[in-house]
Structures are given as structure tokens and as C-alpha cells.
Amino acid sequence: MKKIIVSSLLIYYLLIQVAVANTEIENLKSLIIKKGATPLIKIDVDDEGNYKELLKTQYEFILKEEIKIIKDIKIAENSCKIMGYKPGFTKKNKKKFNTCVLEVWQARLVGKKFVSMQSEIDTKDFTAEELQEYFNTKLDDFNKIRNEQLKKNKKFKIEFEKLGVKDKLNEIDYQKIVVYAIGIAAAYYLGKTILDSLDEAKAAKDIAQSGSSTVAKTINPRNVTYCNYGKMLWGRYGIRHGALTFCTSLANN
């Protein structure tokens, strides 16, 4: 049974990949949004072709994450059955079973990483004053996108929490779990780009003010942001994006 599920998921992924190959930018953005994420931002080094490839890679990555989530939910379902929870036909049994499945997924399986990301997101916000002190337009753009994602995530979380207690739920709603999890990851990595850029800008300012180096005075904060964005794309999506060239220019300063 497990092999059938895995095979079905792989076939599904391959079919979607073929469809995505011929999908235009606006349609790709729409597909990404439906999965719970905010589309990656287009920056100065992107032309239309490169940006389309960027969105394709993001969407394919989301599909791979979706497969991991569904596989782990199936494992959680089997674990709960072994523990004695039965889906059954009564509302009470369904509630207990679905609650168990979601708890096992969050506590033991791939859901753990999303719980950890959400916890980290909750501990960090970026104030207008903080961004203004180390201001560059791209950093501000990233923060606007992150805030938009965070607003969506509040809705995703409510829908996710309903899954274990919904009276007439016959099966786990994978789509709600996917948008909940992917939304968290999208906000987390955008936030990491902003935080890394702020940390580097603060360090450069401290060095400049101490008078121990003149190099820090020449660092362009926009280049730092682009560099960190490129690092994020490489770390999360495996994309050697043009923004990484800004890391080279910073290293040469």
C-alpha cells in the first residue's frame, strides 16, 4: 500500500512538472499563492526569462515539500492506528483520530521543522524605525512581502487548527496542511534574509563609527541585501541566482 501511495505521488509530481514547463509568469504566481506561499520577488538582475525560471523552481520545490508532507501524514495516520485510535464513523472517534494525526506529524515527523520555524518567526518582528536606520528599498520590499505572508499565515493557522476538531471531517485535509506549512517556510526565509542584512548593516556601521576601518563606509546596504537573498535562494531552492554576484563584490571590498 505504501509503495502505491509513493508511486501515485511521484506520478502526480511529474504530471505537474510537465504542465509547469509551459506556464507563464502570472499563472505561476497564482499556483504558488494557492499553495500558501508568496511568490519570490523579481530584482534588478532578473529579466523575464530568469524570473520565470525562478518561479518555476519555487513551485517545483513546493510540490516536493507537499509530497513529503502527504507521505508523513500517512505515516502519522498509521502510527495513530497502532496507538489504538480509530477513524471510525462517530464524530468523537474522528476528532480523536485527526487530532492524534496532526500532533504526531508536528511532534515527530517533518512537521517539526515548521513548528520550529513558526516559533522563530514569533520571536522576531521588524519595526519601521529599525528598517529606516539601515534602509534600502529592496529590504523594505522584502519586509512588505513578509508582512503579507504573515497575514495569510494567521488564516492558515486557524484553518489548520480546525482540522483536528471539525465535526464532519472524513479525512485529513492535505491542502490546508500544505498551505499552513509552506506559508510558515515562506515567511521564515524572507525574514532570515532581512535579519541577515540588518545584522551585517549594523556590524558595518559599528566598524565605521569606531574608526577601525574605512572599508565599512563603502559597503552598499543594497548589495548586502541582494547577497543575502542569493544565499537564501541557494540554501532553500538550490538556485545559483544572479544575486550571488553581489556576495563576490562584497568580499572584494
Steps between C-alpha positions, in 0.01 A plus 500: 500500500783736591670439161173580320467831689860598425465406132177699471665806653798477263272469197303801624820701539628408152169595338502836675861558392403452136214748539721754676755494215257691280349725767542877483613730781159616625365145499805380692444771759138390533600135548757595766247713688246214499760282670540752782817683400575852381677494161869583505579861423641619168814708549714716271719213377197301376366518147164340410657166408708471817208606718275238343762231571522627858124463548501156335769385741307640795181323395676170437663528843157553658368190323789295638425632849134409449598141420710484818206635702249252356736204548561601862128550566442145376771376737334697782163341417651151526675594827170616651325179393778299668449710816134397501331801342241405242350729234165323550165647410426709808583868543685424821727243336570724202600791724734286710656334197557821303638678806743212554612509135576871505678480836718209386584685177603815690686322779684218323503543125574773242250728676759559771699731275193718435426520874860612555476759220173639637656530846790698355266724296303579816811631675602750233326797342652784300400852601480791257764683705740207483462466124529876447829517688657249261265581212517381144199460273541127441515428872175691539346303211597172662343609828173597327483154343580336834223698673257396228603138556460532877143630457416200284663267750259606775214374285694184408561428870130533587407264217772256607388496863144422392611179333517296820165613636277543194176307559448347157859451381526164324871521421800721561491809278847497344452831322447691825810339649707589194400868497559521876848346479619666180376838623712468813808409296446792259480752786795342678744522210398853403547602863842336505608706198390821675662404831833405339503829309425702813768317700762567233395865465520548877845338513624718214368815669664405830836451328469830314411689817790347692739634236680165479422456132409713202377198305169487685419850380503383139266203549174545309212368717305411187786269394492334843126435461541359150785278619291363787205447265726301267624293795141431603404387149801272486444354847127441461446441129846408372492795256825669396325832458662812359469664842794286616732717291449774761665270757813497284506880479462526878782253555727706279442822699 
